[in-house]
Amino acid sequence: MQIVGYDAADGGLLLSDGDGLRYRDLEPGTELEYTLGQRHCAGAVHDERHIACENPKAPYCPDHQHTWVCARCTGTCLKDEMDCFDDHAVYLAAFAPDRFKVGVTKEWRLTTRLREQGADRAAHIRTVDDGRIARRLEAEIADEIPDRVRVPTKLAGLGRSVDGAAWAALCDEFEPIETFDFDYGLDLDSQPVDETLATGTVRGTKGRLLVIDRGGSTYAVDLRALVGYEVTEGRQQRELQSSLGSF
C-alpha cells in the first residue's frame, strides 16, 4: 500500500492498495497505525485509478511531476489560450506569529484555498474579472509583501498567535472587503516536534501540517513528506524525539 496524495483543505490521505484507491480521513481523534517503508515516486491518479511508478525519485519523478502553470503566472498567460475567466479574489493571509503573504484564487474557492494554506487570518482585498488581472495585482503587491510562506515557517508558528497589531496595520492599507479568522482546533500549548510518521492519535490538520499525539509527545508532519511512502498497517515502533512536555 502506498500513500499517493493528500487533502490539505479538509485533512485526508489518499492510499493505493493495488485493488484501488481509498481515502483516509484525518479527523481529530482518528487513530493512525501505519509503518513507513520504502519511498518512491507516487505515480499518477487518473480517472480514479492509480498509475504506479517505481522510479526512486519522490514524491514524484520527472515523468509525473506536475507544475501548475497558473501558479507561475504574473499576468501574462503561459498557456496556449487563456481560460481563467471566473471572478478572482486577491487576498492577504497571516501566519502566526508575524508572517504575511499576498495571493490570488478563484473567488468561489477563497476559504478553501486559505484553509489549504493553513492561514490563521486572512483578508479579501480585491475582486477582479479574471486571473490575468488578479496575477498582475498580486505581482505589484508582492514587491512589498511576499507571495509565499514556506512550510517550515508555518510549522514554527504552531501554538502561537498572530501579531494582531501588525495584522491590523496591514489590513488598514487595503480596506478589506471581508476578513477571516480560522481556528483549526489544535489546542497547542507548545510547538510540536517536526517528524515524518503516520502513527498516533490525530489532533488535527492545519493546511499541509498534520498534528499527531504519540507517547506523551506531539508531532507535526508535512503531509507532502508522506507522499510516496509504501506503508504497512501496524504502529511504527522506531524511537522518536520527544517534546519537552512529555517529561
C-alpha positions in Angstrom: 0.0 0.0 0.0 1.3 3.4 -0.9 0.4 7.0 0.1 -0.2 8.7 -3.2 -1.8 12.0 -2.2 -3.4 14.2 0.5 -6.2 16.8 1.0 -4.8 20.0 2.6 -8.3 21.7 2.9 -10.2 19.0 4.8 -7.4 16.8 6.0 -7.0 13.4 4.5 -4.6 10.9 2.9 -5.1 9.1 -0.4 -3.8 5.5 -0.4 -3.4 2.9 -3.2 -3.5 -0.7 -2.2 -3.4 -2.5 -5.5 -7.1 -3.0 -5.6 -8.0 0.6 -5.9 -7.8 4.0 -4.1 -9.1 4.7 -0.7 -9.3 7.9 1.3 -8.3 8.1 4.9 -9.9 10.9 6.8 -7.8 12.8 9.4 -10.5 14.0 11.7 -9.4 14.7 15.3 -9.3 11.5 17.4 -8.5 9.3 14.4 -6.0 6.5 15.3 -3.4 6.2 12.6 -1.3 3.0 12.6 0.9 2.9 9.6 4.6 1.9 9.5 6.6 3.7 6.8 8.7 1.6 4.4 10.5 2.5 1.2 9.7 5.8 -0.6 9.5 6.2 -4.3 7.5 8.1 -6.9 3.8 8.3 -6.2 2.9 7.9 -9.9 -0.3 9.5 -11.0 -4.0 9.3 -10.3 -6.2 9.4 -13.4 -9.9 8.7 -13.7 -10.0 7.4 -10.1 -7.2 4.9 -10.9 -3.7 4.9 -9.6 -0.9 4.5 -12.1 2.1 3.2 -10.1 5.7 4.2 -10.8 8.9 2.6 -9.3 11.2 5.5 -10.0 13.1 6.2 -6.8 12.6 10.0 -7.1 10.0 11.0 -4.5 7.4 12.3 -4.1 7.3 12.5 -7.9 9.8 11.6 -10.6 10.2 13.9 -13.7 7.7 11.8 -15.6 5.0 12.5 -13.0 6.0 15.9 -11.7 3.1 18.3 -12.5 3.7 22.0 -12.5 0.6 24.2 -12.2 1.2 26.8 -14.9 -1.1 29.4 -13.3 1.0 29.4 -10.1 3.9 31.0 -12.0 1.7 33.5 -13.9 2.3 37.2 -13.4 -0.4 38.4 -15.7 1.0 37.1 -19.0 -0.7 33.8 -19.8 1.6 30.8 -20.0 -1.0 28.6 -21.6 -1.8 28.2 -25.3 -5.1 30.0 -24.6 -6.1 32.0 -21.5 -9.0 30.2 -19.7 -9.2 31.8 -16.2 -12.3 33.9 -16.9 -14.0 33.4 -13.5 -14.0 36.2 -10.9 -10.8 36.1 -8.9 -10.1 37.2 -5.4 -6.8 38.9 -4.3 -6.2 38.2 -0.6 -3.8 38.7 2.2 -3.1 35.8 4.6 -1.5 35.8 8.0 0.6 33.0 9.6 1.5 33.1 13.3 3.2 35.0 14.6 4.0 37.7 12.1 4.3 36.3 8.5 2.0 37.7 5.9 1.6 36.9 2.2 -0.5 38.0 -0.8 -2.2 35.5 -3.1 -5.0 35.0 -5.6 -7.6 32.3 -6.2 -10.9 31.9 -7.9 -13.4 33.8 -5.8 -15.7 30.9 -5.2 -13.0 28.8 -3.6 -11.4 31.6 -1.4 -12.0 30.0 2.0 -10.9 26.6 0.7 -7.7 28.0 -0.6 -7.0 29.7 2.7 -7.5 26.5 4.6 -5.3 24.6 2.2 -2.5 27.0 3.1 -3.2 26.9 6.8 -3.8 30.6 7.2 -4.6 31.9 10.7 -6.2 35.1 9.4 -7.0 36.5 6.0 -8.4 39.5 4.2 -10.2 39.5 0.8 -8.9 42.8 -0.6 -10.0 42.9 -4.3 -12.3 41.1 -6.7 -11.4 41.2 -10.4 -12.9 39.8 -13.6 -10.2 37.2 -14.4 -7.0 35.5 -13.4 -4.7 37.7 -15.6 -5.8 40.9 -13.8 -5.5 39.2 -10.4 -2.0 38.0 -11.1 -0.9 41.4 -12.2 -2.2 42.9 -9.0 -0.6 40.2 -7.0 2.8 40.8 -8.7 2.5 44.5 -7.9 1.7 43.9 -4.2 4.4 41.2 -4.0 7.0 44.0 -4.4 6.2 44.8 -0.7 4.5 41.7 0.7 5.8 38.1 -0.1 3.7 35.8 -2.2 4.6 32.7 -0.4 5.3 31.3 3.1 7.3 28.1 3.4 6.1 25.1 5.4 8.9 25.3 8.0 7.8 28.8 8.8 4.2 27.7 9.3 5.4 24.8 11.5 7.4 27.3 13.7 4.2 29.2 14.2 2.1 26.3 15.5 0.8 27.0 19.0 1.4 30.8 18.6 -0.9 33.7 18.0 -0.9 36.2 15.2 0.6 39.7 16.0 -2.8 41.5 16.0 -1.4 45.0 15.8 0.8 44.2 12.8 -2.0 42.4 11.0 -4.5 45.3 11.7 -2.0 47.8 10.4 -1.5 45.8 7.1 -5.2 45.5 6.6 -5.8 49.2 7.1 -3.6 49.8 4.0 -6.0 47.8 1.8 -9.6 48.4 3.3 -10.6 44.7 3.0 -13.9 43.6 1.6 -14.1 40.8 4.1 -11.8 39.3 6.8 -11.4 35.8 8.1 -10.2 34.2 11.4 -9.5 30.5 11.3 -9.4 28.1 14.2 -8.1 24.6 13.4 -8.9 23.2 16.9 -5.3 22.1 17.6 -5.3 23.4 21.2 -1.5 23.5 21.4 0.4 24.9 24.4 3.9 24.3 22.9 5.4 23.8 19.4 5.2 20.2 18.2 8.2 18.2 17.2 8.9 18.1 13.4 8.7 14.4 12.3 7.7 12.2 9.5 5.4 9.5 10.8 1.9 8.1 10.3 1.3 6.5 13.8 -0.6 8.2 16.6 -3.8 10.0 17.5 -4.7 12.8 15.2 -5.1 16.1 16.9 -6.0 17.8 13.6 -4.6 19.3 10.5 -3.6 22.9 9.5 -3.1 23.1 5.8 -0.4 20.6 4.9 0.5 20.1 8.5 -0.8 17.0 10.3 -0.6 17.2 14.1 -0.3 13.8 15.9 -0.1 12.8 19.6 2.0 9.8 20.4 3.7 8.6 23.6 3.1 11.8 25.5 4.6 14.0 22.7 3.0 16.0 19.9 4.4 15.8 16.4 3.8 17.9 13.3 4.1 16.1 9.9 4.2 17.7 6.5 1.6 15.7 4.5 3.6 16.1 1.3 6.6 14.4 3.1 4.4 11.3 3.4 3.6 11.0 -0.3 5.4 8.2 -2.0 5.9 6.0 1.1 5.0 2.4 1.0 3.1 1.7 4.3 2.0 -1.4 6.2 -0.8 -1.4 8.7 0.6 -1.5 12.3 2.1 1.0 14.7 5.6 2.3 13.8 8.0 1.2 16.5 11.1 3.3 15.9 12.3 5.7 18.6 11.3 9.3 18.1 12.4 12.6 19.5 10.2 13.6 22.5 8.8 17.0 23.2 9.6 18.8 26.4 6.0 18.4 27.6 6.5 14.6 27.8 8.9 14.8 30.7 
